[in-house]
Amino acid sequence: MAQLEIEPRRIVRFPGLLVLPVYLLLGLGVGAGGIFSAGMVQFEPILGVIGVLGTGLCALSWLYGLKGFTILEPNQAVIGLFFGSYAGTYTRDGFHYFNPFLAQRKLSLRTQTFETPHLKVNEAGGRPIEIGAVVTWAVEEPEKALLAVEDFFGFLKNRVEVGLREVAAKYPYESDTGADCLRGHQDTISLELKQRIAPFAAQAGIVVADIAITQLAYAPEIAGIMLVKQQAESLLAARRVIVEGAVSIAGDAIKKLEEQGHTIPESERGRAIVNLLTVLASDRGTQPTVSVSG
């Protein structure tokens, strides 16, 4: 699909505050002409009727010309179309007068945000997850936003959802090896998502400033199972720390007993270590016995 290339150009305009007094004077002139023509009907019917018709056309033209007056707010643009053709863009705020035959379309250039719905996708491991994001964006080229795509906001929204699905399917939810994952590397994921969307957004004259992941969780159907898995992994990690500490303490205890002159028979050394580990690592009360001699 070829990208529509639009060469931006500036619309010819006049200061509204200068045009308005002149326009009001023209309106008074048209009104005076109408009154004069109506009076002429009694004396010169033909000239009077022609004058009334001419004044009526002038009045209609004067009313149509009011379309040229436009007020632009800060960070707002107006795009002019002359019988369907792009005529130009104007972005300076203030009170302006444009060609009344131009069809004017106003667009906001302000920074905006929107939140995607919570999408259910399969991550790299095939497990269903729910993911959502907040997108910060702004229209940078209003002529493209209006003319290159049918609905620039809908276009951006759809492309963000597609990109979100693609990136979520590329990475696992979490990783034990330190590799990039959705849960632990959200900045990396957001940056890649932004880079994926940027070329499509540029087609619509939009710049994406930031994408932040706001929702990331296992889908409800597996959330309970994954919670049990995480609890088991946490328990194993805690047990590993307890056992490593118990081994260190048991070794130090045996060493200090011997340094203080207590002799532990070789036949009892292994049993003493086992009993110490039982006391230190067990989550239940124990009453081990250790044979030592002074």
Sine and cosine of phi, psi and omega as CSV:
sin_phi,cos_phi,sin_psi,cos_psi,sin_omega,cos_omega
0.00,0.00,0.84,-0.54,-0.02,-1.00
-0.96,0.27,0.65,-0.76,0.02,-1.00
-0.99,0.11,0.74,-0.68,0.00,-1.00
-0.95,0.32,0.85,-0.53,0.02,-1.00
-0.99,-0.16,0.85,-0.53,0.00,-1.00
-0.84,-0.54,0.86,-0.52,0.03,-1.00
-0.99,0.10,0.95,-0.31,-0.05,-1.00
-0.91,0.40,0.65,-0.76,0.06,-1.00
-0.58,-0.81,0.30,-0.95,-0.11,-0.99
-1.00,-0.06,0.69,-0.73,0.05,-1.00
-0.97,0.26,0.62,-0.78,0.13,-0.99
-0.95,0.31,0.78,-0.63,0.00,-1.00
-0.62,-0.79,0.24,-0.97,0.02,-1.00
-0.80,-0.60,0.52,-0.85,0.04,-1.00
-0.87,0.49,0.81,-0.59,-0.06,-1.00
-0.89,0.46,-0.58,0.81,-0.03,-1.00
-0.94,0.35,-0.40,0.92,0.07,-1.00
-1.00,0.10,-0.58,0.81,-0.04,-1.00
-0.97,0.25,-0.55,0.83,-0.11,-0.99
-0.85,0.52,-0.75,0.66,0.02,-1.00
-0.87,0.50,-0.66,0.75,0.02,-1.00
-0.89,0.46,-0.65,0.76,-0.03,-1.00
-0.92,0.39,-0.63,0.78,0.04,-1.00
-0.91,0.43,-0.62,0.79,0.05,-1.00
-0.90,0.43,-0.64,0.77,0.07,-1.00
-0.88,0.47,-0.63,0.78,0.03,-1.00
-0.90,0.44,-0.65,0.76,0.05,-1.00
-0.91,0.42,-0.62,0.78,0.04,-1.00
-0.89,0.45,-0.67,0.74,0.03,-1.00
-0.90,0.44,-0.66,0.75,0.02,-1.00
-0.90,0.43,-0.67,0.74,0.02,-1.00
-0.91,0.42,-0.62,0.78,0.04,-1.00
-0.90,0.43,-0.61,0.80,0.03,-1.00
-0.91,0.42,-0.67,0.75,0.01,-1.00
-0.91,0.42,-0.68,0.74,0.00,-1.00
-0.90,0.43,-0.68,0.73,-0.01,-1.00
-0.91,0.42,-0.62,0.79,0.03,-1.00
-0.90,0.44,-0.59,0.81,0.04,-1.00
-0.94,0.34,-0.51,0.86,-0.01,-1.00
-0.94,0.34,-0.36,0.93,-0.06,-1.00
-0.86,0.51,-0.58,0.82,-0.04,-1.00
-0.94,0.34,-0.50,0.87,-0.09,-1.00
-0.98,-0.20,-0.68,0.73,0.03,-1.00
-0.78,-0.63,1.00,0.08,-0.12,-0.99
-0.81,0.58,-0.70,0.71,-0.06,-1.00
-0.92,0.40,-0.77,0.64,0.03,-1.00
-0.89,0.46,-0.60,0.80,0.01,-1.00
-0.90,0.43,-0.69,0.72,0.01,-1.00
-0.91,0.42,-0.67,0.74,0.03,-1.00
-0.89,0.47,-0.65,0.76,0.03,-1.00
-0.90,0.43,-0.65,0.76,0.01,-1.00
-0.90,0.43,-0.69,0.72,0.02,-1.00
-0.90,0.45,-0.68,0.73,0.02,-1.00
-0.90,0.43,-0.66,0.75,0.04,-1.00
-0.91,0.42,-0.60,0.80,0.04,-1.00
-0.89,0.46,-0.68,0.74,0.04,-1.00
-0.90,0.44,-0.64,0.77,0.04,-1.00
-0.90,0.44,-0.63,0.78,0.01,-1.00
-0.91,0.42,-0.66,0.75,0.05,-1.00
-0.89,0.45,-0.67,0.74,0.03,-1.00
-0.90,0.44,-0.64,0.77,0.01,-1.00
-0.89,0.45,-0.67,0.74,0.03,-1.00
-0.91,0.41,-0.65,0.76,0.02,-1.00
-0.90,0.43,-0.58,0.82,-0.01,-1.00
-0.91,0.41,-0.31,0.95,0.04,-1.00
-0.88,0.47,-0.37,0.93,0.03,-1.00
-0.86,0.50,-0.40,0.92,-0.06,-1.00
-0.95,0.32,-0.35,0.94,0.00,-1.00
-0.98,0.22,0.78,-0.62,-0.05,-1.00
-0.61,-0.79,0.65,-0.76,0.11,-0.99
-0.94,-0.33,0.82,-0.57,0.05,-1.00
-0.95,-0.32,0.75,-0.66,0.06,-1.00
-1.00,0.05,0.28,-0.96,0.08,-1.00
-0.84,0.54,0.62,-0.78,-0.02,-1.00
0.85,0.52,0.70,0.71,0.09,-1.00
-0.70,-0.72,0.58,-0.82,-0.01,-1.00
-0.81,-0.58,0.47,-0.88,0.12,-0.99
-0.85,-0.52,0.73,-0.68,0.02,-1.00
-0.94,-0.35,0.79,-0.62,-0.03,-1.00
-0.98,-0.21,0.72,-0.69,0.06,-1.00
-0.87,-0.50,0.82,-0.58,0.00,-1.00
-0.96,-0.27,0.98,-0.20,-0.06,-1.00
0.77,0.64,0.73,0.68,0.07,-1.00
1.00,-0.03,-0.24,0.97,-0.02,-1.00
-0.99,-0.14,0.58,-0.81,0.01,-1.00
-0.92,0.39,0.83,-0.56,-0.05,-1.00
-0.97,-0.24,-0.50,0.87,0.00,-1.00
0.42,-0.91,0.05,-1.00,-0.04,-1.00
-0.74,-0.67,0.58,-0.81,0.08,-1.00
-0.70,-0.72,0.71,-0.70,-0.13,-0.99
-0.82,-0.58,-0.05,1.00,-0.03,-1.00
-0.99,0.16,0.72,-0.70,-0.02,-1.00
-0.96,0.27,0.35,-0.93,0.01,-1.00
0.71,-0.71,-0.19,-0.98,-0.03,-1.00
-0.97,-0.25,0.88,-0.48,-0.15,-0.99
-0.78,-0.63,0.32,-0.95,0.14,-0.99
-0.81,-0.59,0.85,-0.53,0.02,-1.00
-0.93,-0.37,0.19,-0.98,0.10,-1.00
-0.82,0.57,0.86,-0.51,-0.04,-1.00
-0.91,0.41,-0.26,0.97,0.04,-1.00
-0.99,0.13,-0.08,1.00,0.06,-1.00
-0.99,0.15,0.72,-0.69,0.17,-0.99
-0.99,0.14,0.88,-0.47,-0.09,-1.00
-0.99,-0.13,0.72,-0.69,0.06,-1.00
-0.81,-0.59,0.86,-0.51,-0.01,-1.00
-0.99,-0.11,0.63,-0.77,0.06,-1.00
-0.71,-0.70,0.58,-0.82,0.05,-1.00
-0.99,0.10,0.68,-0.73,0.08,-1.00
-0.97,-0.24,0.15,0.99,-0.05,-1.00
-0.96,0.29,0.44,-0.90,0.08,-1.00
-0.94,0.35,0.73,-0.69,-0.05,-1.00
-0.74,-0.67,0.28,-0.96,0.07,-1.00
-0.71,-0.70,0.43,-0.90,0.18,-0.98
-0.52,-0.86,0.44,-0.90,-0.01,-1.00
-0.94,-0.34,0.75,-0.66,0.02,-1.00
-0.96,0.28,0.41,-0.91,0.15,-0.99
-0.92,0.40,0.31,-0.95,0.03,-1.00
-0.97,0.24,0.95,-0.32,-0.09,-1.00
-1.00,0.01,0.65,-0.76,0.08,-1.00
-0.98,-0.17,0.89,-0.45,-0.03,-1.00
-0.70,-0.72,0.25,-0.97,0.09,-1.00
-0.99,-0.13,0.83,-0.56,0.07,-1.00
-0.96,0.26,-0.07,-1.00,-0.14,-0.99
-0.86,0.51,-0.50,0.87,0.00,-1.00
-0.99,0.10,0.01,1.00,0.02,-1.00
1.00,0.04,0.03,1.00,0.00,-1.00
-1.00,0.07,0.69,-0.72,0.00,-1.00
-0.96,0.29,0.71,-0.70,0.03,-1.00
-0.72,-0.69,0.26,-0.97,0.13,-0.99
-0.92,-0.39,0.75,-0.66,-0.06,-1.00
-0.66,-0.75,0.58,-0.81,0.03,-1.00
-0.49,-0.87,0.31,-0.95,-0.05,-1.00
-0.51,-0.86,0.36,-0.93,0.13,-0.99
-0.94,-0.35,0.77,-0.64,-0.06,-1.00
-0.93,-0.37,0.78,-0.63,0.09,-1.00
-0.97,-0.25,0.83,-0.56,-0.13,-0.99
-0.51,-0.86,0.20,-0.98,0.05,-1.00
-0.39,-0.92,0.47,-0.88,0.10,-0.99
-0.98,0.20,0.84,-0.55,-0.02,-1.00
-0.97,-0.25,-0.58,0.81,0.03,-1.00
-0.84,-0.54,1.00,-0.01,-0.12,-0.99
-0.88,0.48,-0.51,0.86,0.00,-1.00
-0.91,0.40,-0.58,0.81,0.07,-1.00
-0.95,0.32,-0.66,0.75,0.00,-1.00
-0.86,0.52,-0.58,0.81,-0.04,-1.00
-1.00,0.09,-0.61,0.79,-0.19,-0.98
-0.95,-0.30,-0.40,0.92,-0.08,-1.00
-0.99,0.12,-0.48,0.88,-0.01,-1.00
-0.74,-0.67,0.35,-0.94,-0.04,-1.00
-0.94,0.33,-0.72,0.70,-0.04,-1.00
-0.64,-0.77,0.99,-0.17,-0.15,-0.99
-0.90,0.43,-0.59,0.81,0.01,-1.00
-0.94,0.33,-0.69,0.72,0.06,-1.00
-0.89,0.46,-0.60,0.80,0.03,-1.00
-0.88,0.47,-0.74,0.67,0.01,-1.00
-0.89,0.45,-0.71,0.71,-0.03,-1.00
-0.86,0.51,-0.70,0.71,0.00,-1.00
-0.92,0.40,-0.64,0.77,-0.01,-1.00
-0.92,0.38,-0.58,0.81,0.05,-1.00
-0.91,0.42,-0.68,0.73,0.00,-1.00
-0.91,0.42,-0.65,0.76,0.05,-1.00
-0.89,0.45,-0.72,0.69,0.01,-1.00
-0.89,0.46,-0.61,0.79,0.01,-1.00
-0.90,0.44,-0.66,0.75,0.03,-1.00
-0.91,0.41,-0.67,0.74,-0.03,-1.00
-0.91,0.42,-0.70,0.71,-0.03,-1.00
-0.94,0.35,-0.64,0.77,0.00,-1.00
-0.90,0.44,-0.57,0.82,0.00,-1.00
-0.97,0.24,-0.24,0.97,-0.05,-1.00
-1.00,0.06,-0.44,0.90,-0.10,-0.99
-0.89,-0.46,0.48,-0.88,0.13,-0.99
-0.97,0.24,0.34,-0.94,0.01,-1.00
-0.89,0.45,-0.71,0.70,0.05,-1.00
-0.56,-0.83,0.37,-0.93,-0.07,-1.00
-0.70,-0.72,0.69,-0.73,0.05,-1.00
-1.00,0.01,-0.18,0.98,-0.08,-1.00
-0.99,-0.14,-0.03,1.00,-0.03,-1.00
1.00,0.03,0.02,1.00,0.03,-1.00
-0.94,0.33,0.32,-0.95,0.01,-1.00
-0.85,0.53,0.72,-0.70,0.02,-1.00
-0.57,-0.82,0.26,-0.97,-0.06,-1.00
-0.91,0.41,-0.65,0.76,-0.11,-0.99
-0.97,0.23,-0.61,0.79,-0.13,-0.99
-0.98,-0.18,-0.15,0.99,-0.07,-1.00
-0.71,-0.71,0.82,0.57,-0.07,-1.00
-0.93,0.37,-0.50,0.86,0.04,-1.00
-0.90,0.43,-0.68,0.74,0.03,-1.00
-0.90,0.43,-0.68,0.73,-0.01,-1.00
-0.89,0.45,-0.69,0.72,-0.01,-1.00
-0.89,0.45,-0.65,0.76,0.01,-1.00
-0.90,0.43,-0.69,0.72,0.02,-1.00
-0.90,0.43,-0.64,0.77,0.03,-1.00
-0.89,0.46,-0.68,0.73,0.02,-1.00
-0.88,0.47,-0.66,0.75,0.00,-1.00
-0.92,0.39,-0.54,0.84,0.04,-1.00
-0.93,0.36,-0.60,0.80,-0.11,-0.99
-1.00,0.10,-0.48,0.88,-0.13,-0.99
-0.79,0.61,-0.72,0.69,-0.01,-1.00
-0.89,0.46,-0.61,0.79,0.01,-1.00
-0.95,0.32,-0.64,0.77,0.03,-1.00
-0.89,0.46,-0.60,0.80,-0.01,-1.00
-0.90,0.44,-0.52,0.85,0.05,-1.00
-0.88,0.48,-0.50,0.87,-0.01,-1.00
-0.99,-0.17,0.23,0.97,0.03,-1.00
0.94,0.33,0.44,0.90,-0.07,-1.00
-0.92,-0.40,0.60,-0.80,0.13,-0.99
-0.91,-0.42,0.77,-0.64,0.03,-1.00
-1.00,-0.10,0.90,-0.44,-0.06,-1.00
-0.99,0.12,-0.62,0.79,-0.08,-1.00
-0.32,-0.95,0.52,-0.85,0.12,-0.99
-0.74,-0.67,0.85,-0.52,-0.03,-1.00
-0.88,-0.48,0.78,-0.62,0.06,-1.00
-0.96,0.29,0.84,-0.55,-0.02,-1.00
-0.92,-0.38,-0.32,0.95,-0.01,-1.00
-0.71,-0.71,0.83,-0.56,0.04,-1.00
-0.46,-0.89,0.94,-0.34,-0.04,-1.00
-0.35,-0.94,0.37,-0.93,0.12,-0.99
-0.92,0.40,0.53,-0.85,0.05,-1.00
-0.89,0.45,0.48,-0.88,-0.08,-1.00
-0.81,0.58,-0.54,0.84,-0.08,-1.00
-0.93,0.36,-0.35,0.93,0.03,-1.00
-0.86,-0.51,0.04,1.00,-0.06,-1.00
-0.87,0.50,-0.66,0.75,0.00,-1.00
-0.90,0.44,-0.69,0.73,0.00,-1.00
-0.90,0.44,-0.70,0.71,-0.03,-1.00
-0.93,0.37,-0.48,0.88,0.08,-1.00
-0.91,0.41,-0.68,0.73,0.06,-1.00
-0.88,0.48,-0.67,0.74,0.02,-1.00
-0.88,0.48,-0.71,0.71,0.00,-1.00
-0.91,0.42,-0.61,0.79,0.04,-1.00
-0.91,0.42,-0.65,0.76,0.02,-1.00
-0.90,0.43,-0.67,0.74,0.02,-1.00
-0.90,0.43,-0.62,0.78,0.04,-1.00
-0.91,0.41,-0.64,0.77,0.03,-1.00
-0.90,0.43,-0.68,0.73,0.02,-1.00
-0.90,0.44,-0.66,0.75,0.01,-1.00
-0.90,0.44,-0.65,0.76,0.03,-1.00
-0.91,0.42,-0.67,0.74,0.03,-1.00
-0.89,0.46,-0.61,0.79,0.00,-1.00
-0.89,0.46,-0.67,0.74,0.03,-1.00
-0.91,0.42,-0.66,0.75,-0.01,-1.00
-0.90,0.43,-0.70,0.71,-0.03,-1.00
-0.91,0.42,-0.70,0.72,0.01,-1.00
-0.88,0.48,-0.65,0.76,0.04,-1.00
-0.92,0.39,-0.64,0.77,0.00,-1.00
-0.89,0.45,-0.67,0.74,0.02,-1.00
-0.87,0.49,-0.69,0.73,0.00,-1.00
-0.90,0.43,-0.69,0.73,-0.01,-1.00
-0.92,0.40,-0.66,0.75,0.00,-1.00
-0.88,0.47,-0.69,0.73,0.01,-1.00
-0.89,0.46,-0.69,0.73,0.01,-1.00
-0.91,0.42,-0.60,0.80,-0.01,-1.00
-0.90,0.43,-0.73,0.69,0.03,-1.00
-0.87,0.49,-0.68,0.73,-0.03,-1.00
-0.90,0.44,-0.67,0.75,-0.01,-1.00
-0.94,0.34,-0.58,0.82,0.08,-1.00
-0.87,0.49,-0.68,0.73,-0.02,-1.00
-0.94,0.34,-0.58,0.81,0.01,-1.00
-0.91,0.41,-0.49,0.87,0.00,-1.00
-1.00,0.05,0.12,0.99,0.10,-0.99
1.00,-0.08,0.05,1.00,0.05,-1.00
-0.99,0.11,0.77,-0.64,-0.03,-1.00
-0.98,-0.21,0.79,-0.61,0.05,-1.00
-0.94,-0.34,0.90,-0.43,0.01,-1.00
-0.83,0.55,0.54,-0.84,0.01,-1.00
-0.84,0.55,-0.58,0.82,-0.01,-1.00
-0.93,0.38,-0.40,0.92,-0.04,-1.00
-0.98,-0.19,-0.19,0.98,-0.07,-1.00
-0.87,0.49,-0.75,0.66,0.00,-1.00
-0.89,0.46,-0.65,0.76,0.01,-1.00
-0.92,0.40,-0.61,0.79,0.00,-1.00
-0.90,0.44,-0.68,0.74,0.01,-1.00
-0.90,0.44,-0.68,0.73,0.01,-1.00
-0.88,0.47,-0.69,0.73,-0.01,-1.00
-0.90,0.43,-0.66,0.75,0.03,-1.00
-0.89,0.45,-0.68,0.74,0.03,-1.00
-0.90,0.43,-0.58,0.82,0.03,-1.00
-0.90,0.44,-0.67,0.74,-0.01,-1.00
-0.92,0.40,-0.69,0.72,-0.12,-0.99
-0.98,0.21,-0.58,0.81,-0.11,-0.99
-0.99,-0.14,-0.28,0.96,-0.05,-1.00
-0.98,0.18,0.56,-0.83,0.08,-1.00
-0.99,-0.10,0.22,0.98,0.05,-1.00
-0.84,-0.54,0.40,-0.92,0.02,-1.00
-0.92,0.40,0.72,-0.70,-0.01,-1.00
-0.75,-0.67,0.39,-0.92,0.02,-1.00
-0.72,-0.69,0.96,0.30,0.00,-1.00
-0.97,0.24,0.33,-0.94,0.08,-1.00
-0.82,-0.57,0.65,-0.76,-0.01,-1.00
-0.77,-0.63,0.80,-0.60,0.00,-1.00
-1.00,0.01,0.88,-0.48,0.05,-1.00
-0.74,-0.67,0.37,-0.93,0.04,-1.00
-0.71,-0.70,0.64,-0.77,-0.03,-1.00
-0.99,0.13,0.00,0.00,0.00,0.00
